[in-house]
Amino acid sequence: HRTKELLREHKIPTAAVFHTFDSLGDLENINWETIPVPFVIKPASGSAGKGILVITDKNPKKLEWKNSDGEKLTDEDLSLHIGNILEGEFSTWGSTHKAIIEEMIPSHPELLKYSFKGTPDIRIIIFNNVPVMAMARIPTKASSGKANLDQGAIGLGIDMATGITTYGVNGKSGIITHFPGTKKKVAGIPIPQWNKLLETAVMASEAAGYVFMGADLFIHPTKGPMIVELNGFPGLSIQLCNKAGLKRRLERVSGLE
């Protein structure tokens, strides 16, 4: 949540936060009917996409919502999920457990055609204010519509100069050349608004004061690139889907003024 406030201060586009929860007592202050659909419930400091609940629809006649898997949920179910987050079920070790509800950013139509249900995201690694490596993460059926490689999403390496995809990795089965069960190649997909994505990621790293970090971005169909979150410890899968090691790239921009 602090990241979101920092980004807003620097006028860097990010998802709107509708509500934050620091303790179970905060659940008494929530009126679920007032939260604009679609929205996302997530841990403030989660990892590997755990604990993220995407609500896509609301029944106008009663207290009933639909999640991205098409399951029906009541306000009690939503509050229970917040409770589980606050009790630390999904959080990274040692972090304080908080929950946030934020706007769900719809997928850019150019990427939506490759994705199962969820919104694809772009991770860009920034070092010394230079974007050095990037990948697109595409939700699949195996990952239940989440852009998370640990859960079976697809990672696509991206050529930094052109913004065009190069190689693919399936979180579960390794290197791939085509999207599972289709004849669509993973290489040669131009990522929309590539220069703007790079610019937004660099601005975010400057604002946050990180020397090395991963910026995760969505591409909103009308608002353009928006920061989802900033990661101090981006994983290694980005090297696999680029068939390139990070170390050499980091050495090349080390010490650049």
N, C-alpha and C positions, 0 to 999 in steps of 0.2 A: 504493500500500500504506500509506503514511503517513496518507493521508486516512482509510482504513478504521480504523486504530488510533485516530486522533483522534475519529472518530465513536463508536467503541466506548467510549472514555473518557467521552464525554458521554451514553452510553446511547441513542444514536440508531440505529435499526435499519438494518442494512446486510448485504450478502451475506457469508457466512462465507468466509474465505480458507483454502484447504487447503494451498497450497504457494507459495513464492516462489523465483524464480531470479535471481541477480545475475550469474552467469557460467556458462559451459559446464560448469565443474567441478561445479556444483550438480546436473547431470543424473545424476551417479553416485549421488546420495542419494535418488532417486525410485523408489518401488515403485508402478507405475501401478495395480496391483490393489487397493491400499488406498484409492484415491481414490473417494469415494462418487459414483455416477452418479445423476442427470445433473450434469455440471460444465462450466465454461467455461474455455478457455485464452485469455488476452489479453495484449497489451502493457500495461505499467504506464502508459505515456504515449503511447497511440496517438491517431489522429484519424480521423474519418470512418468509423469502424467497421472499419478495416483490421486484419487479423491476428487477428480474433476467431474462435475455433473452438468450436462448441457440440457437446458429446458427450452424446447422449441415452440411449445404451444400451450394455450390455456383454454379450458372449457368456459365460455362466457356465462353459462348457467349455474355452475357450481364450483366449489373449491377443488379443482382438479387440473393437473398439468400433465404434459406429455414430455418425456425425455427423448434424447436422440435415438434411442432404441425402440421408441414407440410405446414404452410402458407408461401406464397411468399412475400418477403420484398425487397424494393429498398434501395439504399444508403440513400435516404431521410428519409425513415422509421427508419433506424438505427440511423441516426443523431437526429431524433425527439425523439427517446427513450432516447438517451444520454441527450438531452435538458430537458426532463421530470425529469430525475434523478438529474440533476444539479439544477433544480428549487425546489428540495426537496420533490417531490411527494411520494417517497418511503422510505425516510430516517427516522431514529429514531429521536425523538424530540430533538431539540437543537443542533444537530450535524452539522458540516459543510458539505455541499453537494458536493461530488466528485464522479466521475464515473471511472470504470476501465474495460479494455478489457483484458481477460486472456485466456490462453489455456484451452480447455475443456478436462478434464481427462476422458478417456474411462473407462467403468466399467470392473471390474474383472469378467471373465466368470462364476466363481462359484456363484457370487451374481446376475449376469445379468439375470439368468433364473427365478428369483423371482420378477424382477423389470419391471415396465411399462415405457418404453422409457428412462427415466433418469438414472443417476448414483447413486446407493445407497451410503450412507456415514456412517461412524462410529463416534459416539461422545463418547469421553472418558473424564470423570471428574477426574482431578488431584487435590489432596490436599496435601500440604507439601511434594511434589515430589513423592507421591504414587498414582497410578491409583486406584480409589475407586469404580467407577461405570461406566458402559458403555451400549450403545445401538446401534443397527444398524437401520438406517432409510431407508425404502424401498419405492421408488416412486410408485404410483398407478395411475390408470386412473383418479380417483377423484382428485388427486393432480396435474393433468396435467403433470406428469413425473417429478415433483419436490420432493426432499427428505425432504418435510416440513410437520410436523404433523398438524400444524394449517390449512393446505390446504387439509388434508385427506390422507397423506402418512401413512405408517405403521411403528410403532416403535417396535423393538424386544429387549427385555432384554438379556444381555449376561453374562454368568457365568465367573467371572474374572479369575478363576484359569485355566479353560480349553478353553475359547474362543468359547463356544458352546451356541447357543441361547436357551432361557428358556420360556419366555412368550411374548405375542404380544398385542399391543394396536393399534386400528385404530383411527387415529386422530379425526374422526367424530363420531364413534359409540362405543368406549370403548374396553374392553378386548375381544380378539379373540383367537381362537385355530388354525384356518386354514386361509390361504390366501383367500381373498374374491373370491367366485365363483369357487374355486378349492378344491381338496382333499389334497393339500399340507399342512402339519403341519408347524406351525411357530416355534415349539420347535425342538431342535436337529440338527440345521444347524451349521456346523463348520465354523467359520469366518477364511478366509485364512490369513496366515502370522500374527497370533495373537500376538506373542511375539514382533515381529518387530513393530506392531502398538502401543503396550504399550510403547516400548522403544522410538519411535519417538515422542509420545505425551509427555512423561516425559522430553525429551530433549528440546521440544518446550517450556514447562512451565518454565524450568530452564533459557532458553535464554530470555524469555519475563519477567522473574522476578515475575511471578504470584504465590501467595500462593494457591489460589483457582481459577480454571478455567476449561472451557470445551474446548477440542481440537476436531475439526471436521476434519476427514481424509477421503480421497478416497484411494482405493487400485488399483494402476495402474497395468495392466496385466503384464508389463515387469519391470517397475521401482519400484514396490512395494508401500508401504504406503507413501502418500504425504499429507501434511497439507493443508486444504482448508482455514480454518480460526480459530482464537482463540477467545473464548467468555468469557468475564468477568462475564456474568450473564446467565449461562446455565439454561434453563427452568426446570419445574417440571415434565414434561412428562416422563423423564428418570426414575423417581421413580415408576411411574405407571407400566411401562413395565418390571420393575424388581421385582414388588410386594415387594418393600423394601424401607425403608426410608433412606435418605442420612445422617440424623443427627447421627445415631448410628455408621455408617461407618466413618464419619468424626472424631467422638470422639475417635475411636480406633487408628487413625494414628496421632492425635493431639500430638505435642511434641516429636514425634519420631525423633531421630537423624539420 
